[in-house]
Amino acid sequence: MEIGRLASRLSLDILGRRPTESELLAVRLDPASLEAQVQTWLADPAFEERVVSLFADVYRTRPDRYVVEADGDAAFHDLTYRAQFMRSVGEEPLRLVGRVAALDLPWTDVVTADWTLANDLLLAHFPIEALESGGEGWRPARYLDGRPAAGVLGTNGMWWRYTSTTDNLNRGRAAAIARILLCDQRYDGTVDFQKSEEADVSARISTDPACVACHVSLDPIASTLWGFWRHHPESYTEALRYYPSRELDWASRPVAPPGFYGQDVDSLYELGQAIADDPRFGNCAVAQTWSFLLGREPTVAETDRFNDDRDAFVRGGLVYRNLFRAVADDPWYRSDSADFEGTTAPRRLTPDQLAASVEALTGYRWTVADGIDAMVNDTWGFRILNGGVDGSLVVTSPATESAPVALVQERLAELAAPYAVADELLLPAGDRVLFREVQSLEAEPTDEELRAQIAGLLLRVHGAAAAVDSEQVTILVELWTTLRAESSGPAEAWAWLLSALFRHPDFVLY
Ligand code: HEC
């Protein structure tokens, strides 16, 4: 793969944004320096954000709303505040995962940690306190309601997203645990209820072999979750807390006692420990990382490569960064040749990557309705329209291109490009990010300036090395000239040209 394209792929996957101009120039000058650059990217704080974003599609905890109604507090009359609070609730488990990765803590902390992460919004509403006073953003915190130390399994975020009804008896929650933490998909199958005359469904669960197949392992996991039971699933005040007094309530229901695939576990704490000890937990992280970077799960023929990646993960003490690095070193990841079987197909930027890439170049972030980020919200914003996943209505992003996605990309490009031009107009050329070749954005450029500036934009926006006399540049010179004839001045023509570059496949695919 051409070095600039490879650098773009790595930077987008590790940091969620395209490489900067100086990063690109450095790896073009000395391709061998890419390996050190990858290490630097992995150490960047943006990697933590990226882990949050990647695992959001696995945990599916970022819908706009939950069964829980946030109506227990006058603060929620402010819709922007309410949207930001809801977003924070769903991010709680993801932030914990991200911090474990960022601090190189053993991956098992994901299910054993006796702390969580909270921001100001969660600190204001949850029964939680920051571990250290002061601080800002997402910071380590601890619940004060006697809940067990079980990492993400002990977060409100998980159990606001995954709720339970009287008949469900925590089974949906148990299936989520198996899918997210063990990659155990067996509970996702469809079930045929027509085969028996038996009217009592709960009796069939433990007797009918067609039901036992799943429920024998699902129901015992469900029985570890009674401390998170809510008599009124939608009640905000009830959903804030964990209830140690309810932990044994399974005993008075028609359900199996707590357990983990045949192993005795007595509590949610022990469930977390049992998951941490289960080899499927580490393997699952490897499989998930394959799907993040290679866009697919390993096939049987790829078992050796999968095992190599898992060994790299285990050897370093389950440090997530090592695993990420091992998969990113894979020749299949680094190839774009169509004759190389199993090669990674180009992927569309997710809403998170698109927003971060545009922001890195322009400083622009699309907000709607008084400060709600349009790329992370669906009620007011355009996340799903832009091919994103909310984890509830939409759980996998569509593989095909669609008109709504193109429209959202167009709108974002048309907002960000004039914003960048207006901003850079006021700066000396040397202090600008994008328009470094022209002296003034308001003056008519000479042909030489025009070509140099366009080549500069192609480098910064697409990561492409185009010579000033290349055909690629010539085509864009013609486009600029057409746009100039239609616009009020050079600055407007530059804004239109830039917006076209943001919508180009070389920007939105990687
Ligand atoms: C493929 C695995 C699988 C099989 C087989 C299976 N179930 Fe389930 N069952 C589940 C899962 C997973 C849930 C939780 C679904 C959720 O809440 O998302 C569930 C939930 C239930 C519930 C609670 C429904 C509710 O109100 O939420 C009942 C009752 C139930 N199953 C009965 C049965 C019966 C009876 C059979 C046999 C005919 C059966 N199941 C077979 C996986 C299975």
Boltz pocket constraint, residues with backbone or C-beta under 6 A from the ligand:
constraints:
  - pocket:
      binder: B
      contacts: [[A, 165], [A, 167], [A, 168], [A, 169], [A, 171], [A, 172], [A, 173], [A, 175], [A, 186], [A, 187], [A, 188], [A, 189], [A, 190], [A, 191], [A, 192], [A, 193], [A, 201], [A, 202], [A, 204], [A, 205], [A, 208], [A, 210], [A, 211], [A, 212], [A, 213], [A, 214], [A, 215], [A, 218]]
      max_distance: 6.0
